[in-house]
Amino acid sequence: MVLRELANENKELLQILMVAAGAALILSDWITENYYLLEYLFVILLFGLVHEAWSNFQTDDVNHEFIDIFGGDSRVMKQVALLILIGSSVFISLELQRFIESVVGPLSVIQILGLIIVLSRAYVNVYDAKDITALLDGRTDTYATYTAGLSAFLTSWKIRSQYPVQSNTHNVITIGLSILVTGVLFYYYDFSEYMPQLSDSNS
């Protein structure tokens, strides 16, 4: 009877716990079984994301002017200019990864996925609103996404000395905890009202 009353009083919290446990068990098995393939694919995806973001900081007119000025009348030199533009985004991606790894060590699959989750949401927010302040737009799902990605990144970093990053235990703990923290903060307590907001739009 007491357990039933507690369950009814904390129904939302129990739902969050069940989602966290279920997702952790399913996703961790998948990640563990395909670890090195996912590592390869996620790195490519991260590079592609940084390339897309970097490309959007440069307008088509700027790119065309650079190619025309650098290349002149030579198509070979214009080809070189194009490769320089593409290479700049690859360089930035590599430097970003190198900087992060200099601080936290080699990135695990979960950490790379966490970065992809955070950066892709930040990019979509800014792209959709055409405004850099949309990075922090006051929306619950924005902060929940950021929290999930950052929680996964930090949890993986903190427990990697006890549990190898390729192990199922590492992935279960990381995924489960990140979903649990996110769910409790933003869907149980609605902590988003205390978060900083730069954009006026929260719709």
N, C-alpha and C positions, 0 to 999 in steps of 0.2 A: 504493500500500500504506500509506504513511504517512498519507495523507489519510483512508483508510478507518478506520485505527486511531483517528485523532483524532475522526472522526465517531462511532465506537462509544463512545469514552470520554466524549464530550460530547453524547450523544443528547438528553438533556433540554434542554440549552442550545440546541441546534439547533432543537428543537421550539418553544421559546419565541421564537426569532428568526423562524421561519417564520410563527408565529401573529401576531407583531407586524407583520411585513412585509405579510402578506396582509390583516390587518384594516386596517392603515393605508392601503393602496392602495384597498381597496373602500370604506371609510367616508369617506375624504377626497374621493373622486370624488362620492359622494352628497351630502356636506356642501357641497362647492364648487358643485355644480349647483343646490342648493336652499337656498343660504345665507340669503337674506333671509326666506324662508318659515320655515326652521328657527329663525332668530333670533326671529321673532314667536311661534312656537309654544313655544319653550323659555322665553321670558320669561313667557308665560302659565302654563306648567307650574311655573316657579319661584315665581310669585305664589301659585298654588294650593297648592304644598307648604308655603310659609310660612304661608298661611291655615290649612291643616289642622293644622300644628304649634301655631300660636297658639291655635286653637280647642280643642285638647286640653289646654292649660294652664288653660282655663276650663271648669268643669263645667257641665252642663245646668242644675243648680239655680242656679248663680251667674248664668248668662245669663238665666234666667227671672225671677230676683229683680230683676236690673237693669232688664229690660223692664217689669216690674210697677211698680217704684218710680219709674222715670223716666216711664213712660207714664201711671201712675195709672189713671183710668177712661176715658181717651181712646184710642181705637184709632189715631188719627192720631199721637199722641205715642208710642205703642208701636211704631208703624211707624218713627218717627224713631229710637227706641232700637235697633231691630233693625239699621237702616242704620248706626248708629254702631258697633255691634259688628262688623259686616262691614267697615266702613271702617277700623277700627283695624288689622285684619290687612293690608289693602291698604297702609295708611300704613307699617306696619312693613316690608313687602316693598320699598316704594319707598325707604325710608330705608336699608335694608340694601344695596340696589343702589347708591344714591347714595354711601354711605360707601365701599364697595368701589371704585367708579369714581373717587372722590376720591384714592384711594391708587394704583391701578394704571392708571387711564384707562378709556375706554369698553370694555365687556366684549365679547369675541369670542364667536361661537357655541360654540367649544370650551370657553371659560372658563365660560360659563353652564351648559353640559352638565356640566363638572367639578363645579360647585357643586351641581347637581341630584343627581349621583351621591353626593357626600359627605353632603349634608343628608338625602337620602331614606334612605340606609343608617343614619345616626344616628337618624332618626325611627323607622324600623322596629325597630332594636335596642331603643330605649327603650319603644316601644309593646308589643313582644312580651314583654319581660321585666317591664314595669311598674316599671322601676327606672332612674333616671338613670345609675347606674354602668355600665349595659350599653352606654353609648357606647364604652367600652373594655373589651370582654368577653373578650379573650384569643384570639379566633378568628382564624385565618389569613385567612379570607375577608373579615373585617371590616377588618383592616389593609390587605389588598390593595386593597379597594374604596376606602378613604380615600386610599391612596397613588396609585392610578390617577387619581382625581379631582383631587387636589392637584398631581400631576405634570403633568397636562394643563393645569391652570390656570396654573401657574408657567412651564411651557415656552412656552405661547402668549404670555404676558406678556413673556418675555425675548427671543423671536425676532421679535416683531411689527415692530420697527424695521428688520430686514433683509428680512423676508418679510411682505407685507400679509396681514391676517387672512382675507381672502376668497380668497387664492391656494391652489392645490392643494398647493404645496410646504409652506406653513405647516401645513396640516392633516396632511399625510403625516408631517412631522417630529414634530409634537405628539402625534398618536395613536400612532405607532410607538414613540417614546421612552417615553411613559407606560406602554404595555403591556410594553415591554422591561424597564424599571426595576422594575415591579411583579412581573413573572414571575421575574426574577433574584433579587430580595430575598426573596420569599415562597414561591416554588415551586421554586426551585433551591437556595437557601441556607437557607430556612425561618427568616427573620430575625424572625418573630413572637415567638419565645421571649424576645427582648430588648426587646420593646415593653412599655410600661406597661399594667397591667391593674387595673381598678377592680372589675370584677365577678368573682364566684367561678365563674360559669357559663361554660364554654368549649365546651359541647356543641352 
